[in-house]
Amino acid sequence: MANLSAPGDPFGSHPALLIAPAALIAYYLFAYLRLGRRPARGSIVPRYEPPTAVSPAAVRYLLISNADGRSVAAVLAQLAIRRCISVEQKSGRYQISRLPANPEAEKQLAGEESRILEMLFEDTNPVVLNPANTDDLKRYSLAIQGALLKRLGDSYVKWHYGTIALGVMASLLVGLVSAHFIRGAGGSSPLMFSWMIFWFSLLLAVVFAVVVIPVAKNTFRGIYEWRRITFALLLVAFLGFAVHGLTQRQVTRDAPPDLMAMLAALAFINVGAAPVLKTYTQQGQQALAEIEGFRLYLLKVEQDQYDRLNQPKVTGPPRGEFLPYAIALEVKVAWGDHLCDIFL
């Protein structure tokens, strides 16, 4: 088997390796066209009521396809509005107390809201949310996401996981076949190293998609979630050192850099294709239009009201049935932002 790394060329001399990423892009482009392009967004009409039959956490899920700390804050605000709990801020923490049972109000709760209400008071009443305890975020956000997936199913969004799984498996196969015919500078086969690089690159791409990119988007929009920003920066620094150390130690000995570049490109293309292939059903498109119209109303009409309510002396949630939606839609609400600080 020939050593395909050209001497003196640190990036290799194998343009044929570019075929695989190009073919993968063509595959996903074909899938995108086959699934149908997303309808063009028309003009947004203000809507004066929340979307029909869509809870605040569900609104958040339809926008970001996930449940996060803001989802938890929106659920807690909804429970407070429904008079199921009371929330009191004390020294940077929030004390949450269970109010006397109100069967009529609890019947109106969405599935994820009922689940969080049950989880909050499993052991004690009242409950104190501590910003240092990140386990709360994990437990509550996972519970919300699980309840939303069960309740919404694929009624609003279709992810086409089968198409993506086929692309990942084809990428891995191409990478391993390419590695089989390539020798590193030391004459060794980079087969196992290529397997490791592909999955590491896939993990790296997922981390960027889930952690870094959302934080960057919010920062550019003027939403500074300092804990998430700090975490994202530390994560990027750690992964950067890991990649640098890995490549410095292995690339010249076990695998040519162009093979590694191909594997990394395949991984990032697969992860990047997931949101591109996401499609909304007719019900989902209608919900999105209603969400955008309602957010426009909150931004233009309700913002002054929330600003007046969000004075430094106000330690509890301002009154208003739209507050949970304002939190979910990232409308500037001081009480909601403080509450989100516990979970972000």
Salt bridges, closest charged atoms under 4 A:
ASP68 OD2 - ARG60 NH2 2.75
GLU106 OE2 - ARG98 NH2 2.84
GLU112 OE1 - ARG151 NH2 2.98
GLU118 OE2 - ARG115 NH1 3.53
ASP154 OD2 - LYS158 NZ 3.31
GLU225 OE2 - ARG70 NH2 3.54
GLU225 OE1 - ARG228 NH1 3.29
ASP254 OD1 - ARG253 NE 3.53
ASP258 OD2 - HIS14 ND1 2.41
GLU290 OE2 - ARG47 NH1 3.89
GLU330 OE2 - ARG60 NH1 2.66
GLU330 OE1 - ARG221 NH1 3.27
ASP337 OD1 - ARG70 NH1 3.50
ASP337 OD2 - LYS332 NZ 3.05
